[in-house]
């Protein structure tokens, strides 16, 4: 009888020590030499598979003990799939909480003002932290998934830096940037000068894209806007090179020639009146604001002065003198 009591007592002591050791292990930092370690968990993974994936990614963790920790804490059924990051001071229990709470590791993507949609799409398609679900889709099919109210993507995404969980679908990035543009466009439209000649906010967006591409100095945006809006009101051709370049597509090699200005396309504002059929780039907030509220000016012309700024003129004779001074 004493023998069994001794065995029981010994077993109890071992259990206490094991439990204490396990609890100590669970709250001690996972030692590694990196500033952070990244790993991904596949959707539908069991707790055993999940633990193995973490170790296989290079995290120095006992996968069996981590599985036990997940089970005895009651969190085994609450683990989330995705990309995570282990920092230098996190314990197994901290890591478990991070996975349960879906504290995914993040990446960012910067969309630049003045980019075309093609440039934006290339940046998304080549980003290593994005899941590329739509890279093979034609533009029209992509737009049906983003917003079926629009057939053409150009101009409809707001240039900004977007933060997202690593492994997120590219469609999520498109949707976020598109909703951001619609929100900014709507806010700008509500503040527009009643004298601007746009029939729709989409026309204002198109004008903003031209302003974005034509502006050399940020302070000149409202004057650039005034020139094009004055021309629209008078029925003058806009005659802006960036629309011609956009219409040339891949034929543009860095230089615009006289015959390019004379070759008619839907975007050639030297041969066609009014605004082009779509925006030609992704305008930023300042260009949206300028399109809605241009400077109070009668200017109809501008010419680059060679230092990044422009000279604005109210009539053709003054403009010709400026061209002779700054360009010839």
C-alpha positions, 0 to 999 in steps of 0.5 A: 500500500505504501508503495502505491502511495509513493507512486501516486505521490511521485506521479503527482509531483511530476505532474505538478512540475510538468505543468509548471514547466509547461506554463513557464514555457508558454509565457517565455519569449521564443528565442530567435536571432531575427528581428521578426519571422514571418509564416503563413497558415493555410485555410482549413488547417488543423491545429496539428498542421498549423503547428507544423507549418509554423515550425517549417517556416523557421520559427523555433517552436516545439510544434507538439507543445504548441498544439497542446497549448492550443487545445488545453486553452480551448482555442484550437477551433478559433485559429485563423488562416493568413500571414503572421509575423513573430517579433523578438519578444513574443511567447508561444501564448502571445503567438497563439493569441495573435493567430486567434485574433487574426493579427495578420502581418501587413504590407503596403502599396503606394499608388502614385498621383498621375499614374495610369491604370495600366501602371497601377495594375502592373504595381499590383500584379508584381507586388509579392505580398498580394494574392493575384486573383485577377491578373489574367482578367480583361479590364472589363471583366475586372470592372464588373467585379469592382463596380459594374456601373463603370466599363472603363477603369481609368481614373477610378482609383484614388492614388494613396498608400494602402495597408493590407494583410499579406496574402490579401486578394488583389481584388480587395486592393482595387475595391478599396482604392475605387471606393476611396476615389468615389468618396473623394470625388463625391466630396469634391463634387459637393463643393464645386463652383456652380460656374464649372461646365460639367454635367456629371462628376465623371466629367469633372474626374476626367478634367482632374486627370488632365490637370494632374498630367499637365501640372508642373508646379503644384501651385499652378493647378487651379490656373491650369484648371481655369485655362481648360474650363475657359476653353470648354465654356467657349467651345475651344479645343482643349489642345492638351498633349497628355490626352494625345499621348494617352490615345497613342497608347504603346505607340508613344515612345517618349516624343510627340510629333506633329503628325501625332497631333494631327492623327485623330483618336478619341483622345486627340483634343487637337482634332476633337472638341470637348473632354476625352471619353474617359480620364487619362490618369489617376488624379489626386485630391489637389487636382480634384479640388482644382477641377471643381474650383478653378482660379478666377482667371480669364487665361486661355493659354499657357506655355512652359517656361523651362523651370517647371512653371508656366506662363499664362495668357488671356489672348493668342498674341500674348501667348505667341510672345511667351512662346517666342520668349520661352520656347524658341 
